[in-house]
Amino acid sequence: MSKGQYIGGRWVAGEAGGFASVDPATEAVVWEGAAASGAQVAAAVAAARAAFHPWADLPREERVAAMRRYQAALKEAQPEFAKAISRESGKALWETTAEVGSMIAKVDASIAAYDERTGVKETAMGFGRAVLRHRAHGVMAVLGPYNFPVHLPNGHVVPALLAGDTVVFKPSEETPWSGEIMAGVLEKADLPAGVFNLVQGGREVGAALIDQEIDGLLFTGSGAAGAHFRRHFAERPHVILALELGGNNPLVVWDAVDAQAAAALVVQSAFITTGQRCSCARRLILPEGREGDAVVEALLALTDRLRIGPWDGEEPFMGPLIHARGADAAREAAGKLGGTALRVPGKVAGLSDAFITPGIYDVGHHETPDEEIFAPILQVRRAATFDGAMSLANHTRYGLSAGLISDDAALWTRFQQRIRAGVANWNRPTTGAAGTAPFGGLGDSGNHRPSAYYAADYCAYPVASFEADRVVSTLGEIKGLKA
């Protein structure tokens, strides 16, 4: 059963309708509770507002110490926390263990980023000094996704708290249990009441939250949702928006000697997390002729070897999608791609309808919808030249991630100079990104406020000052005075 909403340092029962979270592998209920009412959402924002100035006014070292306590509590909770995420999301245990590990590492990375990007900097001047400081915005609303239900919101929450902001977090309605556990771990950090708040529920709760007087919305999710938020806040420019959105990501294989090695990178790019990563490769671009044929042959053979199953069975490469509806939607979208189905995204015998096999479609040269299919569905295209491959790669309104698999360093130079993507990898999966680097994209993939290491930038604003320690006459600087 749910612990409820965490508002102003207390757990309180939800006052709105009940809902449940279901293990997609077994269809068993793993969490059930009531959503927050509109009044409770308002109370959470009010609690965060009341806590803001006292929290922001603390010496930075005290906020760092609080995040260190959170980090220690995460380390202690990691084994059971990872199992809970696997039960609720269906992801393999090796993935969820790594997810909590990323949350732990995020504390160190965020502290370093704050010091480097938004600390205090002084420059001596003739009259005294020029000082650059950074100030917290205020109350940050964080909306979490279901694919990384705690790692991604954690990447917003930790930098915000370090900067001196306060937070109201609404997890995805598909993964409320994971969000509740995260809130419980933060509770162990002994934060002042109201600094961190949790409200549960679906779209109605999210809508109520963004209608409040917040100072920022930190969001990871779909491009469609990001477009909605841009429109919603068009008349509220003071609200900072940090949007890390989806992608229709290209992966180009060109002049790669080892087709099997290339295929392994394609599989890790396209089918990891059952395709439920915004940085997964959706479009594979190959040379025409034998070189491209060899990669396709190796890809099909490796795909057929992937183990698909529940997290608590023999270690799988892929688990289920978040629910059976998602699997049905993925098959419907794949069916609209046209071309030749090299592998049809089918059901898995003996497992729930949320499980899906990878789909691979040779779409030839015809146009396909420029949409993100959030599932293990991969389109294959061919190009006669590398310039043609680059043109195909950039033929999208998105711009999150892209990759090149090639033994030719000169091609990589051309690729990384021309590709329109915030993450561009060479001979590594498209899903890889360093925690000490920014993560975000162009076009419908974001709004130029990348998360990860650069989250520090949108959690505080700069204040520039000229300062002198005493009052000194500046009459000599005034031009045009009468005698």
N, C-alpha and C positions, 0 to 999 in steps of 0.2 A: 504493500500500500504506500501511496505517496506520503511524504512528510509535509506536503503543502507548498505554500509560497514562503520565500524567505524575504521578509520586509522589515527594515529597521532593526535588524539583529535578532528577529524572532521568526520562528516557523508558525505559520497560521494556515488554517484550512482554506482551500479555494471556495469561492462563493458562487461560481458559475457552473456550467454543465460539466458532467463527468466525461472522461475519455480514457483510453487505454493504449498501452504500447505492447506490440506483439512481436515475439521472436519470429523473424521471417522464415527460419529454417524449420520450425516445428509448429508454428501458428499458436503457440502457447502465450498467454498473457504474462508479461514479465513486470508490468507496472500499471497501476490504475489510480486515478485521482481526479480531482476537480480542477477546472481551469480558474484562473484569476478573473474576478469581475472587473468591470471598468473602474469601479471605486478603488479596488485593490491596486490596479495598475497606477492610478493617480497617487495612491498612498506610497507606492514604491518610489515614484519619481520625487514626491515630496520628501521622503526620507533621504534620498540621495542628495537632493538640493540642500537640505538642512545640514548634512554631513560634509558638504563640499568644502567650504572655507576652512573649517578646522583641519580637515585632512590635507588640503593644499598648503596650508600654512605650516604644517609640520616640517622640521628639517628633513631634507631629502633622505638622510641616512635612516630615519625612522621608517619611511616608506620602503626603502630597500630591505630593512630588517624584516618587515612584515612579509615581503615577497620571499625572503629566505625561509621564513617559517612555513609559508605555503609550499615552497619547493620541498622542504623536509617532509611535510605531511604527504605530498604526492609520492615521494619515494617509498614511504611506508605503505601507502595504499595501492601501489602499482599492480601487484599480482591480482588482487580481487577486482580492482577497478577495470583492468583489461578484460577479465572474464565477463564482467557486466556489460561492457561495450560490445563484446562479441555476441552475447546473448541477445542484446537489443537490436544491433545493426546487422548481425549475420556475418560480420567480417571474421577472417581467420585470426586465431589468437596471436600468431606472429605479427600480424598487422596492428592489432590493438595494443599489444605490449609495446610496440614501437611508437604508437600514438601517444601513450602516456609518457614514454621516454622523451618524446619531442616536447611535451608540455613541461617536463622537468628542465630540459635544456633551454627552453624559451626564457626562463628567468634570467640565466646568465647572459644570454644574447640581448635581452631587452635592457638590462642594466648597462651593458657595454654600448648599446645603441643610444641610450639616453645621454650618456657621457659624451659620446662622439658627436651626435647630431643636434641635441637640444640642451646641452649644459649651459654653463655660464662662461663667457669669454670676455676678457678685458684687453684693451689696447691703450697704452699711455699716450696722452695728448699734452699739448703745451699748457692747457688750463687745468688739467686733471686727467680724466680717462674717458674712454668710450666703452660702454658695457653692453653686452648682448645677453639678455636673459630670456627664459621661456616660461610661459605661464599656462596652467591648465585651462581648458575650455569650460569645464563645468560637469554637467550630467551627460554621460554617454549611454545611449541605448545600443545594446549588442544583440543582434539576431543571429542565431546559430543555425548551421545546416545539419543534415542528418548523416552525410557521408563521413565527415570527421567531426563527430558531435561535440567533442571537447577540445581537441587540438586547435581547430580553427578559431572558435570563440576565445580560447585561452590566449591566442596570439593577438587578440584585441584587448582583452581584459588586463593582462599583465602590464603592457606598456601604458595603458590608460591609468591604472592605479599608481604606477611608478611616477607618472607625470603629475599626479595630484588630482586627476579626475575621479569622480564617483561613477558607479555603473549600475544599470538595470539590465539584466540578462534574461532574454527569452530563448530557451532552447527550441529546436525543431519539435513540432508536435509528434514527429515520428520517433524521437529519441529523448523523451523527457527524463527518463531514469538516469541516463548518462549526465544530463545537465544537473539533476538533483545531487548526484554524487559529487560532481565538481563543486557545487555550492557548499556541500558538507565539508569538503576538504578545505575550501577557503575559510569556512567558519573556524577551523582549527588554527588558522593563522592569527586569530584574535584581532581582527580588524575592528575599528570603531563602528558602532551601530550605524547603518545606513550607507556605509561606504560601498558595499556590494549587496545587491538585491536580486532576487530571482522571482520571475513570474512565469507560470506555465500556461500553455494553451495553444490554440491554432491561430488562424489568420485574424480572428476578431481581436485577440489579445495583442497581436503585433500591430494591428491598425490602431488600437487604443493607445499603444505605447508611442507610436510616432506622431500621434495627435497631441501628445503632451508637450509642455515647454521643456524640450531637451536641447542640448547644445551640440550633440553629434549623434550620427547614426553610423555604426560600424557593422558592415554586412558582408557576408560571403554567401553567394548563391547564384541563381540563374540570371542571364542577361535580361529576361523579361521582367523579373522583379526589380533589377537595377533601374530599368527604364521607368518603371512605376514610381520608384523613389525619387528619381530626378524630377519627374512631373509634380509629385506631391510636395516637394520642398522648393519649387520654383519661386514661390513668394516668401520663402524664409531663408534667404542667402546666408544668414548668420549661422545656420546649422551646418556643421562640417559633415560632409558625406565621404566616407571611405568605402568604395564599392569594389570588391574583388569578385569578378563574375565568371561566366563560363567561357567556352571556346569551341571552335570547330577546327581543331589543331592539325597542322600538316606535319608529316614525317617523310622526308625525302631520302631515298637510298640511291646512291650514284657512285660508281667506281669503287664498289666494296668487293674485295677479292673473296672473302669468306661469306657465302650466302647463308650458311647456318648461323654464324655469329650475328649476321644482320637480322635474321629471323628472331633470334633470342631477344634482341633489343626491341624489335617490333612488338613481340608478345608482351614484354614488360611495359611498353609504352601504351598499348591499346587495351589490354585486358586485366591489368592490375586492379585490385579492388572491384572486380567485376565491371570495369569500365566506369565506375562511379567516382572519378576524379575530374575536376575541371581541366586539368592539364593532360588528360589522356589523349593519345593520338586518335583522331577520327578519320583522317584521310592519308593513305599511304600512296606516295608518288614514286613511280619506278621508271627505269628506262624501257623503251620498247625493245623487243627482241629477247635473246637468250639470257642476258643478264637479269632482266626483270623476271623472266620465267623461272629462273633458278631461285630467286628470293621467294616467289609465290609458292613454289614447290616445297621449299624448306619451311615456310611459314605454316602451310597446311599440315605438314607432318608434325611439327612441334605443337600446334594447336590441338591436334588430336590426342596428344599425350598429357594435356593439362588435367590435373585432378580437380574435380568440382565436388564440393561436399560441405557438410556442416563443420563449424569450428571445433567441435569437441570430438570429431571422428579422426580418421587418419588425415594427417596434415594436408589441407587443400591449398591449391593455388588460388582458386576462386570460391567464394561463398555465394549466397543468394543476392539478388537485388533487395532493396529495402522492403518491397512487398510485391505480391503477385500482380497488382495493377501496373506496376512499373515494368514488369516483364512483358505483360500484354501490350503496353504502349510501345515498348522497344521493338517488338516484333511487327507491330503495325507500321511504325516509322521505317523500319528496315524494308518492309514490303513495298514502300513507295520509292525506294532508291532506284529501282529498275536494274538493268544490266543482268549479269549472270551471277547467281548465288553459288559461290564456291563452298561456303559452309552456311547452312541455314540455322538461325538461332532457335534451337529447339528446347523442349523440356528435358529434364533429367529423370530417368526412370527411378522410381522409389523415393523421390524427394518432393518437397512442396513445390507449388506452382511459382514460387518466387525465384527458383533456380532457373538459369538460362545458360545454354551453351553459346560460345562465341559465334557471331555472324560475320562472314567475310563476303563482300560483294565486289565483283569486277564491274564497275559502272561505265567502263569504256570512256567515250568522249562526250557523253550527254550531260546536260546540266542537272544537278540534284539540289534539293533544298539546302540552303545555307543555315542549317539548324544544328544545335548540339543534341545528339542522341545520348542520353546519360546512361549508357549500358555498353556491353562489350560488342559493339558493332563497328566494323572497319570497312571503309570504302577503298578500293584500289583503282588508281588511275595510272596512265602511262604518258610519258612525254618523249619527244624525239631528241630534245636537247636539254642541257642543264638550264639554260635561260627559260625554256618552256616549262621546266619543272618549277622554277622560281615563280613564274607567272601563276601557275596553278596554286602554289603554296600561299601566295598572297591574295588569291581570289576568294576573299571572305570578309565579312563585316566585323569579324572577331579579330583578336590579336593577343591571345594569352601566351601560348607556348608553341614551340616549333622545334624540329630536330633535323639534323643531317647525319646520315650514316655513310661514311666515305673514308677511304684511305688517302685521299688527295687533300693535302692541307690548303692548296690554293683554292679549291672549291669551298672549303670552310670559310676562308677569308671573304669570298664573294657572298656566301650565304649569310654570314652574320652582319655584313654591311647592308644587305638589301631586304632581309626578312622583316616583316612588320609584326613583331611579337615582343612581349616583355621578358620572356624566358626563351632563350635559344641555346640548345644543347648540341654538342658534337660527339657522336659515338657513345652517347649515354641516353637512357630513356627520357622522353619528353617530360615525365613526371618528376624528375629529379631537380631539386633546388636547395641551395645551401641556406641554413638558418641565419648566416651572417650576410646574406644578400637580400635585396628587395624581391617581392613576389607580386606581380600584377601585370596588367596588359593594356592594350590599346582598343580603340573602337568600342564595340559592345562588350568587351571583356573587362572594362573598368573605367575609372575616371581619373587616371594619372595620380592616384594616391595608393601606391603599392603597399602591401602589408609586409609581414616578416620583419626584417631589420629596419625597414623604413617606417614601420608603424609609429615610431617615436615622433615622426614629422607631423602626423595628423592628430596626435594626442596632446600637443601643446602648440602655442603660437608664440612668435618671437616678439620681444619688446626691446627696442634699441634706445639707449640712454647716453646723453652727455652728462658727466658728473664732476663736480668740484667739491672739495671738503669744506670750503668756507666761501663766504660772499666776498667777491673781489670786484672792484669797479671795472666795468666794460665800456666806460664812456669813450675811451679811445677807439673803440670799434664802431662807433656810431658815425656814419658819414653825413656830412651836410649840416652839422650843428652851427648855429650862430654863435659868435664870440660872446 
